[in-house]
């Protein structure tokens, strides 16, 4: 069974890749003149990246903080 630290590290890697994808997608859309589409694409990808960041933060908290759930 994978330990939690391994999963957190994988999520961090995915978050970094998501950041790269955000910049690539926006750059592509802007170069094609689709400013509004670029904004919507960036919003969706940013929302997904923030969800990953929240997941990483939650899983990185010490077990003692989980007692309130």
C-alpha positions in Angstrom: 0.0 0.0 0.0 1.3 3.5 -0.9 1.9 5.8 2.0 0.3 9.2 2.2 3.6 11.1 1.6 4.0 9.4 -1.8 0.5 10.4 -2.8 1.1 14.0 -1.7 4.3 14.1 -3.7 2.5 12.8 -6.8 -0.2 15.5 -6.3 2.5 18.2 -6.1 3.9 16.9 -9.3 0.5 17.1 -11.0 0.0 20.6 -9.6 3.2 21.7 -11.2 2.2 20.2 -14.5 -1.2 21.9 -14.2 0.6 25.2 -13.8 2.5 24.6 -17.0 -0.7 23.6 -18.8 -2.4 26.8 -17.6 0.4 28.9 -19.1 0.5 26.9 -22.3 -3.3 27.0 -22.8 -3.6 30.7 -22.2 -0.6 31.4 -24.5 -2.1 29.3 -27.3 -5.5 30.9 -27.0 -4.1 34.4 -27.0 -1.9 33.7 -30.0 -5.1 32.6 -31.9 -7.0 35.7 -30.9 -9.5 34.0 -28.6 -9.2 36.3 -25.6 -12.5 35.3 -24.0 -11.8 31.6 -24.6 -8.4 32.1 -23.0 -9.9 33.6 -19.9 -12.4 30.7 -19.6 -9.7 28.1 -20.1 -7.5 29.8 -17.5 -10.4 29.9 -15.0 -11.2 26.2 -15.4 -7.5 25.1 -15.1 -6.9 27.5 -12.2 -9.9 26.1 -10.4 -8.6 22.5 -10.9 -5.1 23.6 -9.7 -6.6 25.2 -6.6 -8.5 22.0 -5.8 -5.2 20.1 -6.1 -3.5 22.6 -3.7 -6.3 22.2 -1.2 -6.0 18.5 -1.4 -2.2 18.7 -0.8 -2.7 21.0 2.1 -5.4 18.7 3.7 -3.3 15.6 3.3 -0.2 17.3 4.6 -1.7 18.3 7.9 -0.7 16.3 11.0 -3.1 13.6 12.1 -3.8 15.6 15.3 -5.6 18.2 13.2 -8.0 15.6 11.8 -9.7 15.1 15.2 -12.3 17.8 14.5 -13.8 16.0 11.4 
